[in-house]
Amino acid sequence: MEFGEVIEKRHSVRKFSDRPVERDLLDAVVRVAQTAPSSRNSRSTAFMIIEDKDTLEALSQMRDYGSAFMKDAAAAIVVAGDDTKTDLWVDNCAISATFVQLAVTAVELCSCWVHVNGRPRLKNEPDGEDAGEYVSRLLGLKDNMRPYCVIAIGYAPDVQD
Ligand SMILES: Cc1cc2nc3c(=O)[nH]c(=O)nc-3n(C[C@H](O)[C@H](O)[C@H](O)COP(=O)(O)O)c2cc1C
């Protein structure tokens, strides 16, 4: 797909078809995202591909606002930053996540960004449990790996959906 078409076609999609997403497409998306620039080439961003339905369901419960649709995604890519590699891990993650979304669009898939970093699990309890702590525990991430966002991925819904 031409770059201009990728830019034109990319938009957030929160409803997906039941069609599974081919693993090689997800691997290709991650390879593209790994080429993203990073501060001092610190390469602090890591990607985790999630295809397991139970894990997608659990991820959809990371917050009580803006993440419920994750349960119907065919897959997700967790974008996490290593905070020991650079103080700019957040910036690096944001660029990497953008690369993920553009690469997803280029292979005719749809996506939506679900934010994690700095977000409370419950909208009305801003000082309560952190979505990042929940995601870290769920995925067994090491302390230095900070979940930044999760990109829900799937094919566009069928016309009759
Ligand atoms: C930093 C960031 C955080 C976002 N967090 C969420 C989120 O938690 N849940 C959600 O449904 N959409 C989220 N989005 C998607 C935005 O709502 C969406 O990009 C915006 O409304 C513009 O729509 P578009 O992507 O179709 O152009 C996020 C996007 C960004 C860039």
The ligand as an SDF file (V2000), in Angstrom:
LIG
                    3D

 31 33  0  0  0  0  0  0  0  0999 V2000
   -2.1260    8.5900   23.3090 C   0  0  0  0  0  0  0  0  0  0  0  0
   -3.4250    7.9930   22.8350 C   0  0  0  0  0  0  0  0  0  0  0  0
   -4.2350    7.3320   23.7480 C   0  0  0  0  0  0  0  0  0  0  0  0
   -5.4260    6.7400   23.3290 C   0  0  0  0  0  0  0  0  0  0  0  0
   -6.1440    6.0130   24.2180 N   0  0  0  0  0  0  0  0  0  0  0  0
   -7.2950    5.4160   23.8060 C   0  0  0  0  0  0  0  0  0  0  0  0
   -8.0100    4.5710   24.7040 C   0  0  0  0  0  0  0  0  0  0  0  0
   -7.5790    4.3130   25.8200 O   0  0  0  0  0  0  0  0  0  0  0  0
   -9.1650    4.0170   24.2590 N   0  0  0  0  0  0  0  0  0  0  0  0
   -9.6540    4.2400   22.9990 C   0  0  0  0  0  0  0  0  0  0  0  0
  -10.7230    3.7180   22.6600 O   0  0  0  0  0  0  0  0  0  0  0  0
   -8.9750    5.0310   22.1120 N   0  0  0  0  0  0  0  0  0  0  0  0
   -7.8030    5.5990   22.4890 C   0  0  0  0  0  0  0  0  0  0  0  0
   -7.0670    6.3420   21.5960 N   0  0  0  0  0  0  0  0  0  0  0  0
   -7.5710    6.5350   20.2240 C   0  0  0  0  0  0  0  0  0  0  0  0
   -8.0760    7.9730   20.0130 C   0  0  0  0  0  0  0  0  0  0  0  0
   -9.3280    8.1210   20.6640 O   0  0  0  0  0  0  0  0  0  0  0  0
   -8.1850    8.2590   18.5100 C   0  0  0  0  0  0  0  0  0  0  0  0
   -6.9170    8.1410   17.9120 O   0  0  0  0  0  0  0  0  0  0  0  0
   -8.7360    9.6350   18.2510 C   0  0  0  0  0  0  0  0  0  0  0  0
  -10.0850    9.7410   18.6640 O   0  0  0  0  0  0  0  0  0  0  0  0
   -8.6730   10.0220   16.7670 C   0  0  0  0  0  0  0  0  0  0  0  0
   -9.3690    9.0860   15.9710 O   0  0  0  0  0  0  0  0  0  0  0  0
   -8.6210    8.3380   14.7770 P   0  0  0  0  0  0  0  0  0  0  0  0
   -7.5530    7.4770   15.4010 O   0  0  0  0  0  0  0  0  0  0  0  0
   -9.7130    7.5200   14.1060 O   0  0  0  0  0  0  0  0  0  0  0  0
   -8.0200    9.3580   13.8770 O   0  0  0  0  0  0  0  0  0  0  0  0
   -5.8540    6.8830   21.9740 C   0  0  0  0  0  0  0  0  0  0  0  0
   -5.0200    7.5260   21.0640 C   0  0  0  0  0  0  0  0  0  0  0  0
   -3.8140    8.0430   21.4740 C   0  0  0  0  0  0  0  0  0  0  0  0
   -2.9010    8.6940   20.4480 C   0  0  0  0  0  0  0  0  0  0  0  0
  1  2  1  0
  2  3  1  0
  2 30  2  0
  3  4  2  0
  4  5  1  0
  4 28  1  0
  5  6  2  0
  6  7  1  0
  6 13  1  0
  7  8  2  0
  7  9  1  0
  9 10  1  0
 10 11  2  0
 10 12  1  0
 12 13  2  0
 13 14  1  0
 14 15  1  0
 14 28  1  0
 15 16  1  0
 16 17  1  0
 16 18  1  0
 18 19  1  0
 18 20  1  0
 20 21  1  0
 20 22  1  0
 22 23  1  0
 23 24  1  0
 24 25  2  0
 24 26  1  0
 24 27  1  0
 28 29  2  0
 29 30  1  0
 30 31  1  0
M  END
$$$$
